[in-house]
């Protein structure tokens, strides 16, 4: 197993950019034989319908990874995506690399780098790869 990026975090939000970044991260993890952690961060007030849709979404991404021969841990996390991705999950899973899209689902975020992505770039305690 590669010691450079042993544990890769792939945060997604449902946007096309996050899906593209996820696919790039899976291909990288396959080459490096890395452990993969797929995560979607939801607001603590998310209702059951939203949670069920997001679980199905994560399931479809896990199916893609499986077809590529990559096993992953997938989880829905609740809270602020910025602090969860940049701090909490890095410590929890000993993350060496985060692969994420440059923008998220918000309309304003699509004009520039997304606020979550920008926060992660500035504050993460590991390497960050931004996918366009």
Residue pairs with C-beta under 8 A, 6 or more apart in sequence:
1 32
1 33
1 34
2 32
2 33
2 34
4 32
4 96
5 28
5 29
5 32
5 34
5 96
5 97
5 127
6 34
6 35
6 94
6 96
7 34
7 35
7 37
7 93
7 94
7 95
7 96
7 97
8 25
8 28
8 29
8 32
8 34
8 35
8 36
8 37
8 95
8 96
8 97
8 98
8 99
9 37
9 39
9 85
9 89
9 90
9 93
9 95
9 97
9 98
9 99
10 21
10 22
10 25
10 26
10 36
10 37
10 38
10 39
10 72
10 98
10 99
10 100
11 18
11 39
11 40
11 41
11 81
11 85
11 98
11 100
12 18
12 19
12 21
12 22
12 38
12 39
12 40
12 57
12 58
12 61
13 40
13 41
13 81
13 101
13 104
13 105
13 116
14 40
14 54
14 57
14 105
15 101
15 103
15 104
15 105
17 101
17 102
17 103
17 104
17 131
17 132
18 100
18 101
18 104
19 61
19 101
20 101
20 131
20 132
21 99
21 100
21 101
21 130
21 131
22 38
22 61
22 64
22 99
23 64
24 99
24 129
24 131
25 36
25 99
25 129
25 131
26 36
26 64
26 65
26 68
26 70
26 72
27 68
28 34
28 99
28 129
29 35
29 36
29 70
29 72
30 68
30 69
30 70
34 96
34 97
35 72
35 73
35 93
36 65
36 70
36 71
36 72
36 73
37 72
37 73
37 74
37 75
37 89
37 93
37 95
38 58
38 61
38 62
38 65
38 72
38 73
38 74
38 75
39 74
39 75
39 76
39 77
39 84
39 85
39 89
40 54
40 57
40 58
40 75
40 76
40 77
41 76
41 77
41 78
41 79
41 80
41 81
41 84
41 85
42 50
42 51
42 54
42 76
42 77
42 78
43 78
44 78
44 79
46 54
46 78
51 76
54 76
55 76
58 74
58 76
59 74
61 74
62 72
62 74
65 71
65 72
73 93
77 84
77 89
79 88
81 116
82 115
82 116
82 119
82 120
82 123
85 98
85 100
85 116
85 120
85 124
86 119
86 120
86 123
86 124
86 125
87 123
87 124
87 125
89 95
90 98
90 124
90 125
90 126
91 125
95 126
96 126
96 127
97 126
97 127
97 128
97 129
98 120
98 124
98 126
98 127
98 128
98 129
99 128
99 129
99 131
100 117
100 120
100 128
100 129
100 130
100 131
101 114
101 117
101 130
101 131
101 132
102 113
102 114
102 117
102 130
102 131
102 132
103 109
103 110
103 112
103 113
103 114
103 117
104 114
104 115
104 116
104 117
106 114
106 115
109 115
113 121
113 130
117 130
120 128
121 128
121 130
